[in-house]
Amino acid sequence: MNISKGATNYRQPHIKRVSPLAWTGYSTIKETANVANFVEKLQTNRKMTLDLADYTDTMSAMHHILTKTPFSKALPYTLPPFTHKQLQEGLRTPWTAELIGRLAINYESEWYSDENLSKWNEIDELYQKQTEQKRQAIIDELTKANITAPALRQHACGILDKNAAYRINEWQLEKQHRIKPSLWWDEVAKAQAAKSTTATPNQPVLSNLSADGKAWYLHPVGMTEFVVGDLLITMEMLLAAHPWGAKDYYNIILPYLNQYAAAYKLTEAKEIAHFLSQIGHETGFKADSEDLYYKQQIMKKTFGCKGGKKNYNKETDSCDLGKLRSKLWTNTSYYEKNPEHLGNYVYANRMGNGDESSGDGYRYRGRGVIQLTGKDAYRNFTRVHNRNNPDDVQDFVASPDLLASSKQYYIESAFAFWFTKTGKPNPTVNRFVNLRDLAKLGTVQEVTQLVNGGQNGYADRKQRFNRISRLLGLIEEE
C-alpha cells in the first residue's frame, strides 16, 4: 500500500510498504535458471522425461496455473505436466491466459552478456552432450540389430559427427553475427550510471538499468486493468456494451457509474467488462420497472413451464416437461394483461416476499439497471447503501420505486447486487463463490450463471463482453 510520509508510522508490524507487483492476482518470481538451464530443461520436457522436482521456478508457476487454477478446466495432465500444445490451450482459455499475464519474472535480459558471451557459450556444452546421447542411442540400436562390424558402426557415427559439426558451426556464427551485435544492455547501464540526474517537478529521476542485466518482466496485457484512463468507465465502453443507447443519456449516467465504480472498487478491466456486458444485456442501462403485462400464451411460456420457456409447446398450448403455477392455466383471464395480479402470484412466497395476497410480488418486481427483484434484494440494497452512505439513509423496502425514478439509486443498485451476489458458476464447483471474485477471472458463461441463474442470452452477453474486451486489451472469448 502507498503510505504518505508523516501520515502514519509504517514501521508498525502490521503495516508495510509493498511493491505494485504485490497487487491481488499477481505472482513474482526471481528466476535463477540461466539460458543453458532453460534450453536443457525444455528439451528434456519435450522428451517427457523431466520430473516436477527439476522444474525451474517459472516452469513450476506455469504448471500451477495450467493445472490448479480455481474454476478452470480439469485437464488430465500427466508427467510432464504440460507440453507446448497444452500451453497453447492454456493461452486460449481466458482465466489461465490472464494469470499467465500476471506473472512478474525477474530474469537476466537476453540483451545482456559479458564481452566473452559466457552465458551463451554454456549452450556449446549442450551440443556436445546431445551428440554423445545420440551416439549412444545409435550404438544401442546397432547392438540390438546385431550389427557389430566396426566399419558400419564408424560410418553411422561419422554421419552423426558430420551433422553435429555443421550445427555447432552454425551456432558459433549465430553468436558472433546476430547475438553479439544485439547486446546493448551493458553499454546503456554503464552510461546511465555515469550520468547523474536531478529530479524536477515535471521530470522525476529515472531508474537506471541494473548492472547485472536483471529486470522484472511483465506482459503488458497484465497491466491493462490498471491503465484504463482517468475514468474507470468511458463512453466507448458503454457504446460497446450497448451500441443502441443514446449518448445524451450515457453522459448523464457516466458520472454515477464512475462514482460507484470507485466507491465499490470495481477497478479491474475484466470485471468491468463483465459488469457492463451483463447490464447491457439485462436492461441496456435503463431502469424501467419490470414489465409484467403478458398475453396468455407468452405468460404461460414465461412462467408456466417446468424447465423454462424452451419447454412450452405452442401447438398444444402445454408444457413438454409439465406445468408450473396451476392458476396460470386454470384462471388465465385473471392474470393475463394484469401486471399486478401476475407479479403477486409468480413472485409469491420466495425471495423474501409474502404470499399472493401480501402484494409483495408486484411491489418488489424487477427494478434498477440489473433488475433487483424480491423483498430480500431491496432489503439488502437498503443495508448496503446505508452502510456506504451514512449521510443519505434510505429505506428502499418502504420506497421501492426509487430504484426506477432516481438515476443515482438505480445505478448504485447494480453495484450493490454485483458485490453481494454469490452462487455456483457451474455444476462442477461444489462451493459458493462471490460474483465479484468470479468476474475477475471467470468466463462469460460462469458469470452469466450467477447473474441470470441460467444461460439466457448467453450468446448476446458474450458478444457484448468481447466488444468491451477489444477496448481494454483483454482476450476475447471464442
C-alpha positions in Angstrom: 0.0 0.0 0.0 1.1 3.6 -0.5 1.7 5.4 2.7 2.3 9.2 2.6 5.3 10.4 4.7 4.0 11.5 8.1 0.6 10.1 7.6 1.2 7.1 9.8 4.0 5.1 11.2 4.6 2.5 8.6 7.2 0.8 10.7 4.4 -0.7 12.8 4.5 -4.6 12.5 1.1 -4.7 10.8 1.8 -2.1 8.2 4.4 -2.5 5.4 5.4 -1.0 2.1 4.8 -3.3 -0.8 5.7 -3.3 -4.5 2.9 -2.7 -7.1 3.7 -6.3 -8.1 2.1 -7.4 -4.9 -1.4 -6.4 -6.3 -4.0 -9.1 -6.0 -3.7 -11.8 -8.5 0.0 -11.2 -9.3 2.9 -13.5 -8.7 6.5 -12.6 -8.5 9.3 -15.0 -9.4 13.0 -14.5 -9.2 14.2 -16.9 -11.8 17.7 -18.3 -11.1 18.0 -20.6 -14.1 20.2 -19.4 -16.9 19.9 -19.8 -20.7 21.6 -23.1 -20.8 19.5 -24.4 -17.9 16.3 -23.5 -19.7 17.3 -24.9 -23.0 18.2 -28.2 -21.5 15.1 -28.5 -19.3 12.8 -27.6 -22.1 14.4 -30.2 -24.4 14.1 -32.8 -21.6 10.5 -31.8 -21.0 9.6 -32.3 -24.7 11.0 -35.8 -24.4 8.6 -36.3 -21.4 11.5 -37.3 -19.1 11.7 -34.2 -16.9 10.4 -34.6 -13.3 8.4 -31.9 -11.5 11.2 -31.5 -9.0 13.6 -30.4 -11.8 11.3 -27.6 -13.0 12.6 -24.0 -12.7 10.5 -21.6 -10.6 8.9 -20.2 -13.8 8.1 -23.6 -15.1 6.5 -24.6 -11.7 4.4 -21.4 -11.8 3.2 -22.2 -15.3 2.4 -25.8 -14.2 0.3 -24.5 -11.3 -1.7 -22.1 -13.5 -2.4 -24.7 -16.1 -3.4 -27.5 -13.7 -4.7 -26.0 -10.4 -6.4 -22.7 -11.3 -9.8 -22.3 -9.5 -12.8 -22.7 -11.7 -10.6 -23.8 -14.6 -10.9 -26.9 -16.7 -9.8 -30.1 -15.0 -7.2 -31.1 -17.6 -5.9 -34.7 -17.3 -2.2 -33.9 -17.4 0.4 -36.5 -16.6 4.1 -36.0 -16.2 5.4 -33.9 -17.7 2.5 -31.6 -16.6 2.4 -29.6 -19.7 3.7 -29.5 -23.3 3.7 -26.7 -25.8 0.3 -27.8 -27.1 -1.2 -27.7 -23.6 0.4 -24.3 -23.0 -1.3 -23.1 -26.2 -4.6 -24.4 -24.8 -4.0 -22.5 -21.6 -3.4 -19.3 -23.5 -6.7 -19.8 -25.3 -8.5 -20.1 -22.0 -9.3 -16.7 -20.6 -8.7 -17.2 -16.9 -5.4 -19.1 -17.3 -4.2 -16.7 -20.0 -4.9 -13.8 -17.6 -3.0 -15.4 -14.8 -0.1 -16.1 -17.1 -0.2 -12.4 -18.0 0.1 -11.6 -14.2 3.4 -13.4 -13.8 6.1 -10.9 -13.0 9.5 -12.6 -13.5 12.9 -11.3 -12.5 15.3 -12.6 -15.1 18.5 -11.8 -16.9 17.8 -10.0 -20.1 18.7 -11.7 -23.4 20.2 -8.3 -24.4 22.8 -8.6 -21.6 26.1 -10.6 -21.6 29.8 -10.1 -21.0 32.2 -9.5 -23.8 33.0 -13.2 -24.0 29.4 -14.3 -24.3 29.8 -16.5 -21.3 26.2 -17.4 -20.7 25.7 -18.2 -24.4 28.8 -20.3 -24.5 27.3 -22.6 -22.0 25.0 -23.9 -24.7 28.1 -25.2 -26.5 28.3 -27.9 -23.9 24.7 -28.9 -24.5 25.5 -29.5 -28.2 28.3 -31.9 -27.1 26.1 -33.6 -24.6 23.3 -34.1 -27.1 25.8 -35.5 -29.6 27.1 -38.0 -27.1 23.5 -39.0 -26.2 22.6 -39.6 -29.9 25.9 -41.5 -30.4 25.0 -43.9 -27.5 21.5 -44.3 -28.9 22.9 -45.3 -32.3 25.3 -47.8 -30.8 22.4 -49.3 -28.7 20.2 -49.7 -31.8 23.1 -51.2 -33.8 23.7 -53.7 -31.0 20.0 -54.6 -30.9 20.2 -55.2 -34.6 23.3 -57.4 -34.1 25.4 -55.1 -36.3 28.9 -55.3 -34.8 31.2 -54.6 -37.8 33.4 -51.7 -36.8 33.3 -50.2 -40.3 29.5 -50.0 -40.2 29.5 -48.5 -36.7 32.1 -45.9 -37.6 30.1 -45.0 -40.7 26.9 -44.4 -38.7 28.7 -42.4 -36.0 30.6 -40.5 -38.7 27.4 -39.2 -40.2 26.3 -38.1 -36.7 29.6 -36.3 -36.2 29.4 -34.5 -39.5 25.8 -33.3 -38.8 26.8 -32.2 -35.3 29.8 -30.3 -36.6 27.6 -28.4 -39.0 25.1 -27.5 -36.3 27.9 -26.3 -33.9 29.4 -24.2 -36.6 26.0 -22.6 -37.4 25.6 -21.9 -33.7 29.0 -20.2 -33.5 28.1 -18.0 -36.4 24.8 -17.2 -34.7 26.5 -16.0 -31.6 29.1 -13.8 -33.4 26.9 -12.3 -36.1 23.5 -11.9 -34.5 23.6 -12.2 -30.7 26.8 -10.2 -30.0 25.8 -7.2 -32.2 22.4 -7.2 -30.4 23.8 -6.8 -26.9 23.1 -3.2 -25.7 22.2 -3.6 -22.0 25.6 -3.3 -20.5 26.6 -0.2 -22.6 23.4 1.6 -21.6 23.6 0.6 -18.0 27.2 2.0 -17.7 26.2 5.2 -19.5 23.3 5.7 -17.1 25.4 5.1 -14.1 28.0 7.7 -15.2 25.3 10.3 -15.7 23.6 11.9 -12.7 20.1 13.3 -13.0 18.3 15.7 -10.8 14.5 15.5 -10.2 12.3 18.4 -11.2 8.6 18.9 -10.7 7.9 17.7 -14.2 10.7 15.1 -14.5 11.4 12.5 -11.8 14.7 10.8 -11.5 14.6 7.8 -13.8 15.7 4.3 -12.6 18.8 3.0 -14.2 19.1 -0.4 -15.8 20.7 -2.9 -13.5 24.4 -3.6 -13.8 23.8 -7.4 -13.7 21.3 -7.3 -16.6 18.3 -8.5 -14.5 14.9 -6.8 -14.6 11.3 -7.6 -14.0 9.3 -8.7 -17.0 5.5 -8.4 -17.1 3.3 -8.9 -20.1 1.6 -5.6 -20.9 -1.9 -7.3 -21.0 -1.4 -8.0 -17.3 -1.4 -4.2 -16.6 -4.5 -3.2 -18.6 -6.7 -3.3 -15.6 -4.7 -0.6 -14.0 -4.4 1.6 -17.1 -8.0 2.3 -18.2 -7.5 6.1 -18.2 -8.7 8.7 -15.8 -12.2 7.2 -15.9 -12.8 3.6 -15.0 -15.8 3.5 -17.3 -15.9 5.5 -20.5 -18.4 6.4 -23.2 -16.7 4.0 -25.6 -17.2 1.1 -23.1 -20.9 1.9 -22.8 -21.3 2.0 -26.6 -19.5 -1.3 -26.8 -21.8 -2.8 -24.1 -25.0 -1.4 -25.7 -24.5 0.3 -29.1 -28.2 1.3 -29.3 -28.2 3.6 -26.3 -28.3 7.4 -26.7 -25.1 9.3 -26.0 -27.0 12.0 -24.2 -28.4 9.5 -21.7 -24.9 7.9 -21.3 -23.5 11.3 -20.5 -26.0 11.6 -17.7 -25.3 8.2 -16.1 -21.5 8.1 -16.6 -20.7 10.2 -13.5 -22.8 7.8 -11.4 -21.2 4.8 -12.9 -17.7 6.1 -12.2 -18.6 7.4 -8.8 -19.8 3.9 -7.7 -17.1 2.0 -9.6 -14.6 3.9 -7.4 -16.6 3.6 -4.2 -17.2 -0.2 -4.7 -13.7 -0.7 -6.0 -14.7 -2.0 -9.4 -11.3 -1.3 -10.9 -10.1 -4.5 -12.7 -10.5 -4.5 -16.5 -12.0 -7.9 -16.9 -14.5 -7.4 -14.1 -15.6 -4.1 -15.7 -16.1 -5.8 -19.0 -18.3 -8.5 -17.3 -20.2 -5.9 -15.3 -21.0 -3.7 -18.3 -21.8 -6.5 -20.7 -24.2 -8.1 -18.2 -26.1 -4.9 -17.6 -26.1 -4.0 -21.3 -27.9 -7.3 -22.0 -30.2 -7.1 -19.0 -31.5 -3.6 -19.4 -29.4 -1.6 -21.8 -28.6 0.6 -18.7 -32.2 1.7 -18.4 -34.1 1.4 -15.2 -37.7 0.8 -16.1 -39.7 -1.4 -13.8 -40.2 -5.0 -14.9 -42.9 -5.2 -17.5 -45.4 -7.9 -16.3 -48.0 -7.2 -19.0 -48.4 -10.5 -20.8 -50.8 -12.0 -23.2 -51.8 -15.5 -22.1 -49.6 -17.6 -24.4 -46.4 -15.6 -23.5 -47.4 -15.6 -19.9 -47.7 -19.4 -19.8 -44.5 -19.8 -21.7 -42.5 -17.4 -19.4 -43.8 -18.5 -16.0 -45.8 -21.7 -16.5 -43.5 -24.5 -17.6 -41.0 -26.7 -15.8 -37.6 -26.2 -17.2 -38.4 -22.7 -18.6 -39.6 -21.2 -21.9 -38.0 -23.8 -24.1 -40.4 -26.5 -22.9 -43.5 -24.6 -23.9 -45.4 -26.3 -26.7 -47.1 -23.8 -28.8 -49.1 -26.3 -30.8 -50.7 -27.9 -27.8 -50.6 -24.9 -25.5 -48.9 -27.0 -22.9 -45.5 -27.9 -21.5 -43.3 -30.8 -22.6 -42.0 -31.4 -19.0 -45.0 -30.5 -17.0 -46.7 -27.3 -15.9 -45.9 -24.8 -13.1 -48.2 -22.4 -11.3 -51.5 -24.1 -12.0 -53.6 -20.9 -11.6 -52.0 -19.5 -14.8 -53.7 -22.4 -16.6 -57.0 -22.6 -14.7 -57.6 -18.9 -14.1 -55.8 -17.4 -17.1 -58.0 -14.4 -17.6 -57.3 -13.1 -14.0 -53.6 -12.9 -14.7 -53.2 -12.1 -18.4 -52.6 -8.4 -19.2 -52.7 -7.6 -15.5 -49.2 -6.9 -14.2 -50.2 -6.5 -10.5 -52.1 -9.8 -10.3 -49.4 -11.7 -12.2 -46.5 -10.3 -10.2 -48.2 -11.0 -6.9 -48.7 -14.6 -7.9 -45.5 -15.6 -9.7 -43.2 -14.0 -7.1 -45.2 -15.1 -4.0 -43.5 -16.9 -1.1 -40.0 -16.5 -2.4 -37.1 -14.0 -2.4 -38.4 -12.8 0.9 -41.9 -12.0 -0.4 -45.1 -12.8 1.4 -48.0 -14.8 -0.1 -50.0 -13.7 -3.1 -52.4 -11.5 -1.0 -49.5 -9.6 0.5 -48.9 -7.7 -2.7 -45.1 -8.1 -2.3 -44.6 -9.8 -5.6 -45.7 -6.8 -7.6 -44.4 -4.3 -5.1 -40.8 -5.7 -5.3 -40.8 -6.6 -9.0 -37.6 -6.0 -11.0 -36.2 -2.5 -10.9 -32.8 -0.9 -11.5 -30.3 -1.4 -14.3 -29.8 -5.0 -13.3 -33.4 -5.6 -12.2 -33.3 -6.2 -8.4 -36.2 -8.5 -7.7 -37.8 -9.6 -4.4 -38.1 -8.1 -1.0 -34.8 -9.6 0.2 -32.9 -7.8 -2.7 -34.5 -4.5 -1.7 -33.7 -5.1 1.9 -30.1 -6.0 1.1 -29.7 -2.9 -1.1 -31.0 -0.7 1.8 -28.4 -2.2 4.1 -25.5 -1.8 1.7 -26.5 1.7 0.6 -26.9 3.0 4.2 -23.6 1.4 5.3 -21.7 3.2 2.4 -23.7 6.4 2.5 -24.4 7.3 6.2 -25.3 10.8 5.2 -28.0 9.6 2.8 -30.0 7.0 4.7 -32.8 5.5 2.6 -35.4 2.7 3.0 -35.9 1.0 -0.4 -38.2 -1.5 1.1 -40.6 1.3 2.0 -39.9 3.2 -1.2 -39.1 0.6 -3.9 -39.9 3.0 -6.8 -36.7 5.0 -6.0 -34.9 2.2 -8.0 -36.8 3.3 -11.1 -37.1 7.0 -10.6 -33.7 8.0 -9.3 -30.7 7.6 -11.6 -28.4 7.7 -8.7 -30.0 4.8 -6.9 -30.8 2.6 -9.9 -27.2 2.8 -10.9 -25.9 2.1 -7.4 -28.3 -0.9 -7.1 -26.3 -2.7 -9.8 -23.1 -2.3 -7.8 -24.7 -3.5 -4.6 -26.0 -6.5 -6.4 -22.6 -7.2 -8.0 -20.7 -7.0 -4.8 -23.1 -9.1 -2.7 -24.2 -11.8 -5.1 -23.0 -15.4 -4.5 -23.7 -18.7 -6.2 -22.2 -21.7 -8.1 -20.8 -20.8 -11.5 -21.1 -24.3 -12.9 -22.1 -27.8 -11.8 -18.5 -28.9 -11.1 -18.0 -26.3 -8.4 -19.2 -27.5 -5.0 -18.9 -24.3 -3.1 -20.5 -20.9 -3.5 -18.3 -18.1 -4.9 -18.7 -14.3 -4.8 -19.7 -12.8 -8.2 -17.2 -10.0 -7.9 -14.3 -12.5 -7.4 -15.5 -14.8 -10.2 -15.7 -11.9 -12.6 -12.0 -11.1 -12.2 -11.0 -14.4 -13.8 -14.2 -16.3 -14.9 -15.8 -16.8 -18.3 -19.0 -15.2 -19.6 -20.8 -18.5 -19.1 -19.8 -18.7 -15.5 -20.7 -15.0 -14.7 -24.0 -15.4 -16.6 -24.9 -18.4 -14.5 -24.6 -16.3 -11.3 -26.3 -13.2 -12.7 -29.1 -14.9 -14.6 -29.4 -18.2 -12.8 -29.1 -19.9 -16.1 -27.8 -19.2 -19.6 -30.5 -17.0 -21.1 -29.0 -14.6 -23.6 -25.5 -16.2 -23.3 -24.5 -15.5 -27.0 -25.5 -11.8 -26.7 -23.7 -11.4 -23.4 -20.6 -12.8 -24.9 -20.7 -10.6 -27.9 -21.0 -7.5 -25.7 -18.2 -8.8 -23.5 -15.9 -9.3 -26.5 -16.6 -5.8 -27.8 -15.5 -4.3 -24.5 -12.5 -6.7 -24.2 -11.2 -5.3 -27.5 -11.2 -1.8 -26.0 -9.4 -3.0 -22.8 -6.9 -5.3 -24.4 -8.4 -8.4 -22.9 -8.5 -11.8 -24.6 -11.8 -12.3 -26.4 -13.8 -15.5 -25.7 -14.4 -17.9 -28.6 
